[in-house]
Amino acid sequence: MSRASAPPPPGDAGEPRGDAGNGAVLRLLFVGDVVGRPGRRALANLLPRLVDRHRADYVVVNVENAAGGFGVNPEVLGELTALPIDCLTTGNHVWDKKEGIALLAGDARLLRPANYPDGNPGRGLHVGRTALGVPVATINLEGQVFMRQVDSPFRVADRLLAALPPEVRVVLVDFHAEATSEKQALAHHLDGRVTAVLGTHTHVPTADARILSGGTALQTDVGMTGPYDSVIGFRADRVLQRFLLQTPASFEVAKRDVRLAATLLEVDPASGRATRIEGLLVRDESQ
């Protein structure tokens, strides 16, 4: 995968972990939107076992709904960073907790979508390393269709990729977007330039995981890590109030049928091309 050479972007490298190295298959595990306390419990219960079972070298988790279903806060971030996670991505709800916004300027592993205007705290790109030193870049982007009119994710992705040094060949994109068509379009735009474009935000795992002709893996939504006896993670009765009465109703995270949704990628670290993609949906039997 070719990109223009430039100095490395600012930001700290993540803590190394994993066992892929020269000539070996690199295994990346991406966990979809963690919703509330049930999602965090599922993550704590299941993630270490999944990392061991699949010999994951690098783990990325979307946490934008981790604190009560909206945003992240210091207590929740403390729980998450105690787990084997190398990078944390978010989305439009990252701004929902005032105490969480300040966190974006702290831990370099906690990202917000890169295509928000300059002047916002935080960053949308992180470069970490596996235990044997393979660099892995994570880019966090937000869609424009049916969402805020942020900067173009297509143009911002181009700009970020052009700034990466040539030795960073493994690039994972979390595209937090509403429209399936926009997610597919970005994947085709970046095909051959990034390892994977994985969709988040809609909380429903899609059955379209595949590898495009240029070697970029695509899944338009990984799904949520949270309660599936719900409407996208929230109590159905509360959501129905809005649909039936057309008046505001507070949402509450549901509690039943809790599952962890993730996507497992196998990657050639020399080229950055994906060689295998598999969706995972694992029930947390402890809840």
VEXRO-720459 format. One record per residue: residue in three letters; x negated, y, z of N, C-alpha, C in turn. Coordinates in steps of 0.001 Angstrom, whole numbers, padded with zeros to 6 digits, always signed. Layout:
ALAXYZXYZXYZ/...
REM end
This chain:
MET-000847-001189+000000+000000+000000+000000-000885+001242+000000/SER-000761+002060-001008-001658+003194-001163-001006+004470-000659/ARG-001830+005295+000017-001402+006619+000464-002596+007539+000375/ALA-002316+008822+000358-003410+009784+000322-004182+009742+001630/SER-005480+009950+001538-006322+009948+002729-006270+011310+003394/ALA-006196+011288+004732-006164+012542+005491-006559+012231+006915/PRO-006885+013242+007734-007222+012981+009129-006057+012334+009848/PRO-006323+011521+010882-005249+010859+011611-004372+011867+012318/PRO-003066+011541+012492-002143+012462+013155-002423+012540+014635/PRO-001964+013592+015310-002139+013678+016753-001302+012640+017453/GLY-001722+012272+018675-000971+011292+019457-001891+010210+019948/ASP-001556+009650+021090-002383+008607+021678-002057+007259+021078/ALA-003030+006385+021011-002777+005011+020595-002111+004268+021743/GLY-001228+003330+021409-000530+002566+022428-001426+001545+023078/GLU-000957+000994+024191-001702-000055+024861-001745-001300+023987/PRO-002940-001880+023748-003024-003051+022883-002446-004284+023551/ARG-001804-005101+022740-001256-006368+023224-000990-007239+021999/GLY-001062-008555+022138-000766-009453+021033-001988-010225+020600/ASP-001874-011000+019506-002978-011868+019135-003246-011935+017641/ALA-002627-011082+016822-002926-011124+015393-004251-010435+015133/GLY-004935-010854+014105-006217-010250+013807-006573-010420+012351/ASN-007858-010464+012082-008346-010500+010717-007787-011706+009977/GLY-007066-011436+008890-006560-012509+008050-005342-013214+008600/ALA-004940-012926+009830-003810-013617+010440-002513-012912+010091/VAL-001405-013623+010310-000096-013008+010156+000172-012125+011354/LEU+000625-010926+011102+001010-010003+012162+002508-010118+012378/ARG+002929-010240+013627+004354-010377+013942+004826-009150+014701/LEU+005802-008474+014114+006398-007288+014724+007813-007617+015170/LEU+008170-007186+016369+009518-007391+016888+010149-006029+017134/PHE+011289-005791+016478+012013-004533+016646+013360-004833+017291/VAL+013662-004168+018397+014903-004379+019143+015839-003206+018905/GLY+017086-003520+018516+018070-002491+018207+018605-001780+019430/ASP+019343-000702+019190+019820+000234+020213+020198-000427+021540/VAL+019475-000079+022600+019755-000589+023942+020847+000288+024554/VAL+021984-000328+024919+023144+000420+025390+023357+000206+026887/GLY+023112+001248+027675+023442+001263+029092+022733+000215+029919/ARG+023234+000050+031149+022634-000902+032077+022704-002341+031571/PRO+023838-002785+030979+023856-004160+030467+022784-004403+029409/GLY+022567-003424+028543+021535-003567+027527+020143-003610+028134/ARG+019907-002780+029150+018591-002767+029796+018335-004087+030520/ARG+019371-004628+031141+019206-005921+031816+018893-007024+030818/ALA+019595-007013+029693+019323-008011+028647+017895-007877+028140/LEU+017463-006643+027963+016106-006408+027496+015092-006953+028499/ALA+015300-006661+029785+014371-007135+030811+014384-008659+030919/ASN+015568-009263+030774+015685-010711+030906+015125-011461+029707/LEU+015331-010921+028512+015064-011685+027294+013791-011287+026559/LEU+013406-010019+026630+012285-009568+025805+010981-010318+026095/PRO+010560-010469+027362+009291-011187+027579+009303-012594+026992/ARG+010454-013283+027086+010531-014635+026522+010471-014615+024997/LEU+011124-013625+024393+011081-013538+022935+009677-013211+022436/VAL+008986-012341+023142+007612-012003+022769+006741-013253+022798/ASP+006888-014071+023852+006106-015297+023953+006519-016314+022889/ARG+007827-016503+022718+008320-017528+021788+007898-017237+020359/HIS+007981-015970+019963+007677-015616+018576+006260-015078+018402/ARG+005483-015089+019489+004100-014610+019449+004022-013215+018830/ALA+004885-012361+019323+004953-010997+018792+003705-010209+019172/ASP+003129-009557+018191+001920-008759+018395+002226-007311+018732/TYR+003411-006849+018334+003745-005442+018519+005253-005343+018645/VAL+005713-004541+019616+007144-004453+019924+007597-002997+019904/VAL+008675-002749+019167+009300-001426+019114+010763-001578+019528/VAL+011255-000670+020362+012625-000748+020880+013298+000614+020737/ASN+014525+000627+020200+015299+001866+020142+016058+002037+021455/VAL+015860+003186+022120+016391+003380+023481+017305+004598+023582/GLU+017853+005083+022471+018591+006350+022530+019894+006263+023321/ASN+020412+005047+023551+021643+004872+024326+021376+004216+025677/ALA+020142+004228+026138+019749+003398+027280+020290+003893+028619/ALA+020505+005206+028760+020955+005766+030032+022455+006034+029974/GLY+023255+005110+030473+024700+005294+030484+025331+005372+029112/GLY+024631+004914+028106+025142+004934+026749+024742+006145+025930/PHE+024131+007141+026580+023769+008369+025872+022436+008891+026391/GLY+021398+008813+025596+020118+009393+025954+019276+008516+026862/VAL+018247+009137+027416+017304+008454+028304+016937+009429+029416/ASN+016599+008897+030582+016181+009744+031700+014920+009151+032334/PRO+014286+009854+033287+013021+009365+033842+013126+007985+034477/GLU+014219+007719+035212+014360+006410+035860+014430+005290+034829/VAL+015221+005511+033793+015370+004503+032744+014058+004316+031991/LEU+013372+005419+031697+012098+005299+031003+011098+004501+031829/GLY+011132+004666+033150+010261+003879+034018+010548+002391+033917/GLU+011834+002028+033852+012203+000617+033668+011666+000081+032352/LEU+011831+000861+031307+011483+000396+029963+009978+000238+029784/THR+009209+001182+030312+007771+001132+030111+007102+000039+030937/ALA+007849-000574+031859+007319-001722+032590+007407-003013+031772/LEU+008097-002975+030650+008278-004138+029791+007221-004150+028682/PRO+007039-005289+027995+006037-005367+026920+006511-004657+025655/ILE+006504-003331+025704+006963-002493+024594+005825-001551+024203/ASP+005571-001451+022907+004488-000608+022418+004958+000767+021970/CYS+006214+000875+021526+006732+002160+021055+008235+002192+021267/LEU+008758+003372+021637+010171+003570+021911+010725+004597+020929/THR+011740+004209+020166+012365+005131+019217+013732+005565+019746/THR+014283+006606+019130+015574+007134+019580+016390+007563+018359/GLY+017250+008563+018560+018120+009054+017502+018826+010308+017964/ASN+020023+010556+017443+020733+011804+017722+021114+011974+019189/HIS+021283+010870+019927+021687+010986+021338+020513+011235+022282/VAL+019310+011327+021757+018170+011567+022637+018268+012922+023328/TRP+019073+013821+022770+019211+015167+023341+020312+015246+024400/ASP+021011+014143+024672+022208+014187+025526+021914+014315+027014/LYS+020752+013894+027455+020372+014026+028862+019318+015124+028974/LYS+019665+016211+029676+018725+017329+029788+017408+016890+030403/GLU+017491+016008+031410+016270+015565+032075+015437+014654+031178/GLY+016046+014157+030109+015313+013288+029193+014562+014043+028122/ILE+014996+015257+027812+014348+016016+026745+012891+016312+027089/ALA+012636+016623+028369+011258+016918+028782+010348+015707+028613/LEU+010924+014508+028647+010113+013298+028506+009484+013201+027118/LEU+010119+013826+026133+009633+013731+024759+008259+014368+024592/ALA+007948+015327+025424+006647+015995+025340+005586+015279+026164/GLY+005984+014214+026868+005059+013498+027722+004508+012246+027075/ASP+005179+011116+027286+004707+009828+026795+004693+009818+025262/ALA+003531+009614+024671+003395+009624+023210+004112+008455+022563/ARG+004435+007434+023352+005132+006266+022784+006622+006517+022608/LEU+007167+007549+023251+008590+007866+023150+008797+008848+022008/LEU+009488+008410+020961+009676+009226+019769+011086+009806+019709/ARG+011206+010869+018933+012515+011374+018499+012431+011497+016975/PRO+013557+011580+016282+013486+011665+014819+012574+012798+014349/ALA+011693+012458+013423+010676+013406+012960+011246+014531+012128/ASN+012473+014364+011599+013005+015375+010689+013901+016409+011365/TYR+013789+016534+012715+014356+017713+013370+013416+018899+013138/PRO+013939+020115+013127+013104+021282+012815+011947+021455+013789/ASP+010889+022070+013294+009754+022414+014141+010227+023293+015304/GLY+009594+023105+016444+009968+023840+017641+010643+022964+018670/ASN+011193+021827+018235+011748+020869+019179+010623+020096+019858/PRO+010822+019697+021123+009779+018917+021792+009665+017526+021197/GLY+008512+016936+021395+008314+015553+020995+007767+015408+019594/ARG+007699+014151+019161+007110+013797+017875+007879+012631+017282/GLY+007731+012447+015982+008436+011361+015312+007529+010313+014726/LEU+006261+010338+015089+005279+009381+014584+004364+008946+015710/HIS+004148+007640+015811+003198+007101+016790+002348+006050+016104/VAL+001055+006089+016356+000146+005053+015868-000440+004325+017066/GLY-000111+003045+017194-000653+002210+018241-001507+001108+017640/ARG-001976+000195+018484-002817-000905+018019-002426-002206+018702/THR-002598-003297+017983-002409-004610+018569-003630-004940+019427/ALA-003592-006082+020095-004689-006459+020988-006018-006536+020255/LEU-005990-006949+018993-007226-007068+018229-007493-005852+017352/GLY-006776-004777+017625-007131-003520+017002-006467-003190+015694/VAL-005445-003945+015267-004750-003618+014021-003867-002390+014268/PRO-004061-001297+013533-003214-000116+013751-001812-000332+013190/VAL-000817+000111+013950+000590+000026+013550+001214+001397+013748/ALA+001752+001948+012668+002434+003246+012748+003933+003024+012837/THR+004586+003794+013696+006044+003802+013784+006530+005201+013461/ILE+007451+005286+012510+008064+006558+012123+009548+006506+012480/ASN+010031+007538+013147+011426+007651+013556+012086+008756+012724/LEU+013169+008406+012009+013871+009371+011169+015366+009301+011429/GLU+016067+010391+011129+017527+010439+011271+018162+010751+009917/GLY+019315+010140+009666+020011+010368+008406+020752+011696+008377/GLN+021161+012083+007166+021911+013320+006968+023391+013067+006695/VAL+023737+011924+006117+025118+011646+005718+025975+011392+006951/PHE+027062+012152+007118+027985+012059+008261+027301+012370+009585/MET+026170+013062+009554+025441+013407+010771+025006+014863+010687/ARG+024207+015313+011658+023699+016674+011613+022902+016904+010332/GLN+022887+018145+009895+022112+018475+008700+020664+018787+009084/VAL+019960+017733+009437+018540+017852+009743+017753+017885+008430/ASP+016439+018034+008527+015607+018055+007332+015700+016724+006599/SER+015361+016732+005329+015468+015526+004512+014578+014405+005048/PRO+015155+013254+005395+014305+012140+005850+013387+011637+004744/PHE+013787+011802+003500+012970+011367+002367+011700+012209+002277/ARG+011855+013529+002333+010702+014421+002207+009807+014354+003438/VAL+010413+014243+004614+009606+014155+005834+008821+012846+005850/ALA+009433+011762+005419+008713+010489+005335+007525+010610+004396/ASP+007722+011237+003243+006616+011436+002302+005472+012185+002965/ARG+005818+013232+003694+004797+014065+004323+004032+013304+005407/LEU+004747+012529+006224+004087+011773+007288+003184+010688+006717/LEU+003641+010018+005679+002827+008966+005083+001561+009540+004452/ALA+001674+010700+003851+000503+011322+003240-000542+011702+004276/ALA-000121+011908+005534-001046+012309+006591-001700+011129+007295/LEU-001226+009925+007032-001813+008759+007684-003143+008393+007036/PRO-004134+008017+007832-005399+007561+007253-005210+006237+006520/PRO-006034+005944+005533-005825+004746+004712-005906+003443+005471/GLU-006609+003429+006613-006702+002169+007363-005400+001791+008066/VAL-004448+002722+008166-003142+002402+008760-002250+001874+007641/ARG-002153+000557+007553-001413-000065+006460-000071-000637+006902/VAL+000080-000874+008191+001334-001410+008722+002152-000242+009244/VAL+003302+000000+008620+004143+001156+008962+005587+000690+009101/LEU+006154+000897+010273+007540+000544+010550+008365+001820+010648/VAL+009483+001868+009932+010373+003031+009956+011685+002651+010626/ASP+012026+003350+011720+013360+003260+012328+014180+004386+011720/PHE+015143+004006+010874+016002+005018+010231+017344+005011+010937/HIS+017558+006041+011760+018748+006145+012596+019806+006885+011799/ALA+020687+006143+011146+021587+006765+010180+022925+006057+010151/GLU+023940+006788+009676+025311+006288+009631+025599+005504+008357/ALA+025149+006015+007217+025559+005462+005928+024627+004357+005455/THR+025213+003214+005124+024447+002099+004582+023717+002506+003313/SER+024378+003276+002460+023764+003673+001195+022512+004515+001422/GLU+022554+005402+002413+021388+006240+002684+020223+005399+003203/LYS+020525+004405+004027+019477+003522+004543+018841+002721+003413/GLN+019671+002183+002536+019132+001436+001409+018317+002343+000492/ALA+018804+003554+000269+018099+004482-000616+016719+004825-000066/LEU+016626+005061+001247+015316+005378+001828+014369+004195+001678/ALA+014877+002979+001882+014025+001798+001743+013474+001680+000327/HIS+014312+001945-000668+013837+001883-002050+012853+003021-002337/HIS+013095+004186-001754+012181+005322-001930+010801+005003-001368/LEU+010764+004242-000262+009504+003941+000415+008958+002559+000070/ASP+009638+001830-000808+009216+000468-001132+007775+000455-001641/GLY+006964-000405-001033+005559-000493-001385+004669+000460-000616/ARG+005292+001389+000143+004512+002355+000928+004636+002125+002426/VAL+005668+001417+002858+005826+001083+004274+006124-000406+004399/THR+005917-000923+005591+006143-002348+005850+007619-002670+005948/ALA+008384-001812+006617+009808-002097+006827+010570-000816+007081/VAL+011813-000798+006620+012799+000216+006981+013925-000518+007687/LEU+014066-000259+008983+015071-000934+009797+016072+000099+010303/GLY+017350-000136+010041+018385+000808+010420+018852+000619+011843/THR+019170+001743+012483+019810+001743+013796+020979+002726+013737/HIS+021708+002850+014857+022772+003835+015071+024174+003243+015008/THR+024479+002335+014064+025864+001881+013942+026192+000713+014869/HIS+025175+000102+015491+025357-000902+016549+025922-002236+016060/VAL+026056-002429+014772+026600-003683+014235+025524-004339+013363/PRO+025027-005524+013732+023964-006145+012937+024456-006532+011547/THR+023693-006164+010544+024076-006433+009166+023385-007694+008643/ALA+024029-008335+007670+023535-009598+007115+022794-009379+005807/ASP+022045-008267+005713+021381-007929+004450+019863-007882+004575/ALA+019305-008558+005565+017854-008548+005747+017173-009166+004531/ARG+016244-008411+003947+015563-008897+002754+014264-008124+002566/ILE+013454-008592+001613+012203-007930+001275+012314-007419-000154/LEU+012087-006130-000342+012179-005521-001653+010961-005881-002506/SER+011026-005545-003772+010011-005998-004728+008614-005483-004405/GLY+008522-004328-003758+007216-003773-003421+006639-004267-002119/GLY+007385-005133-001401+006881-005694-000149+007399-005028+001101/THR+008406-004157+000962+009004-003490+002116+010238-004252+002570/ALA+010282-004620+003848+011438-005306+004416+012529-004290+004725/LEU+013774-004724+004577+014936-003854+004808+016023-004602+005554/GLN+016572-003959+006578+017843-004363+007176+018571-003075+007527/THR+019797-002913+007032+020444-001615+007191+020905-001336+008617/ASP+021127-002355+009425+021274-002120+010863+020891-003361+011643/VAL+019990-003174+012582+019502-004288+013406+020578-004741+014382/GLY+021467-003827+014776+022482-004150+015782+022094-003587+017133/MET+022993-003748+018104+022723-003190+019428+022344-004279+020413/THR+021635-003863+021446+021354-004705+022600+022262-004204+023711/GLY+023359-004926+023910+024360-004464+024852+025593-005345+024803/PRO+026733-004868+025334+027948-005677+025427+028732-005706+024115/TYR+028953-006907+023583+029642-007042+022301+031160-007171+022451/ASP+031680-007426+023649+033118-007368+023886+033455-005902+024137/SER+033494-005118+023060+033528-003669+023178+033774-003065+021803/VAL+033818-001750+021764+033741-001016+020507+032377-000337+020488/ILE+031476-000874+019716+030061-000474+019619+029420-000204+020985/GLY+029751-001050+021975+029119-000976+023281+029948-000340+024372/PHE+031084+000271+024008+031896+000976+024993+033245+000292+025182/ARG+033845+000495+026359+035119-000143+026661+036153+000182+025598/ALA+036792-000866+025083+037727-000680+023971+038904+000201+024361/ASP+039395+000088+025600+040563+000876+025987+040259+002369+025974/ARG+039038+002733+026362+038672+004155+026349+038551+004675+024907/VAL+037979+003867+024049+037831+004279+022657+039195+004371+021976/LEU+040094+003430+022297+041434+003432+021702+042214+004695+022048/GLN+041970+005253+023241+042645+006494+023610+042398+007589+022588/ARG+041158+007662+022127+040818+008700+021150+041525+008445+019819/PHE+041554+007194+019392+042171+006885+018107+043690+007032+018160/LEU+044302+006624+019268+045761+006623+019344+046333+007991+019701/LEU+045654+008720+020575+046191+009981+021070+045540+011207+020444/GLN+044398+011024+019781+043682+012131+019143+043306+013228+020134/THR+043022+012810+021367+042566+013739+022394+041303+013165+023038/PRO+040496+014011+023667+039234+013523+024235+039459+012498+025343/ALA+038563+011528+025404+038547+010538+026487+037101+010168+026744/SER+036731+010052+028008+035345+009734+028339+035055+008274+027997/PHE+033868+008028+027475+033458+006674+027150+032778+006034+028358/GLU+032915+004731+028463+032266+003970+029528+031670+002709+028911/VAL+030423+002421+029253+029761+001235+028718+030506-000016+029173/ALA+030772-000921+028235+031430-002191+028550+030444-003128+029262/LYS+030914-004329+029639+030075-005209+030462+029985-006645+029969/ARG+030875-007068+029076+030941-008502+028762+030305-008847+027421/ASP+029890-010123+027322+029284-010673+026110+028058-009860+025708/VAL+027077-009838+026598+025884-009022+026390+024860-009802+025567/ARG+024365-009161+024525+023398-009810+023639+022259-008846+023299/LEU+021152-009450+022934+020013-008678+022450+019918-008866+020945/ALA+019910-007760+020214+019767-007793+018760+018371-007313+018391/ALA+017715-008059+017518+016354-007709+017134+016080-008195+015723/THR+015014-007684+015154+014529-008146+013860+013059-008525+014007/LEU+012731-009706+013518+011360-010211+013566+010754-010108+012172/LEU+009592-009517+012099+008880-009362+010836+007552-010097+010884/GLU+007209-010763+009793+005861-011270+009605+005215-010443+008512/VAL+003984-010013+008752+003339-009012+007911+001909-009442+007597/ASP+001478-009167+006375+000073-009306+006009-000638-008030+006442/PRO-001481-008080+007490-002082-006843+007992-003052-006197+007005/ALA-003578-006975+006059-004522-006413+005095-003835-005492+004096/SER-002603-005833+003718-001880-005034+002727-000761-004199+003328/GLY-000281-004606+004501+000879-003950+005098+002193-004449+004561/ARG+002179-005425+003670+003418-005943+003087+004097-006932+004035/ALA+005413-006855+004084+006175-007843+004849+006253-009140+004056/THR+006110-010258+004749+006215-011568+004099+007439-012338+004572/ARG+008034-011893+005672+009220-012584+006199+009987-011625+007089/ILE+011321-011718+007045+012184-010933+007932+013299-011825+008430/GLU+013593-011721+009721+014641-012555+010328+015383-011748+011391/GLY+016698-011730+011308+017507-011093+012337+017751-012042+013492/LEU+017718-011507+014715+017935-012301+015916+019091-011702+016714/LEU+019955-012545+017254+021029-012103+018132+021132-013128+019254/VAL+020657-012747+020444+020478-013687+021553+021364-013267+022711/ARG+022207-014177+023178+023094-013884+024293+022328-013907+025611/ASP+022627-012946+026476+022060-012921+027830+022996-013679+028745/GLU+022662-014907+029032+023533-015776+029825+023567-015384+031295/SER+022686-014505+031725+022656-014119+033136+023698-013069+033492/GLN+024369-012492+032475+025348-011426+032762+026767-011913+032489/
REM end
